[in-house]
Amino acid sequence: MAKDKEQEETNEVPEDEATGMTEGEKSDETSSDDAPAEKPPAAPTQQRVAVQVDDSDTMCTYANFCRVTGSPEELIVDFALNPQPMGAPTSPIQIKQRTVMNYYTAKRLLAALQMSVQRHEAVFGVLETDITKRVASKQ
């Protein structure tokens, strides 16, 4: 009952992972005990669903520092601007944005970020994350 109420509030339609059909949809195939046995259909391919996003009230900030912490249930990612990226900062870094998510969302984010970075590196070359190596290679 709680699941049904949650679905109504979010207007989400659960998808059956085995068939790819949503609740309320019926298969074109009819099953009957009298029907001859047929080969099972090939495994359905997973279809992508377009999700509408409204980003009209989004505030954009820049971060060159992030810290990841968490608990058994949630992952916490803090974003900030480090005014002194070389060496140890002389003053505390002020966290400006904090994102809290469950580990399922974190894993999907990880996959999306990996894919984006791989595409970028395929076009522009490997990204060196060690700033001292980047600065040394330019001299």
SULRA-V465500 format. One line per field, one symbol per residue. phi: phi as a letter, one per 30 degrees, with the letter a starting at -180 (. if undefined). psi: psi as a letter, one per 40 degrees, with the letter a starting at -180 (. if undefined). burial: + if it has 9 or more other ideal C-beta (glycine too) atoms within 8 Angstrom, else -. A space follows every 10 residues. Layout:
# SULRA-V465500
phi->???
psi->???
burial->???
This chain:
# SULRA-V465500
phi->.ddddddddc hccdcdddci ccejdcdddc cbdddddcdd ddedddcdcd cdbccdcdcc bcbbbbbcba bdcbccccca ccdbdciddd bddddcbbcc bdddddddde dddedddddd dddcjddcdd ddddddddd
psi->ddddddddde fihihhddde iiidiiidih iideiihihi iihiihiihh hhhhfdehhh iihehihhii iddihhhhii hhegdhahie iihhhdhhhh iidddddddd dddddddddd dddeihhheh ddddddde.
burial->------+--- -----+---+ ---------- ---------- ---------- ---------- --+-+----- ---+++++++ ++------+- --+-+-+--- +-+--+--+- ------+--+ +--------- ---++----
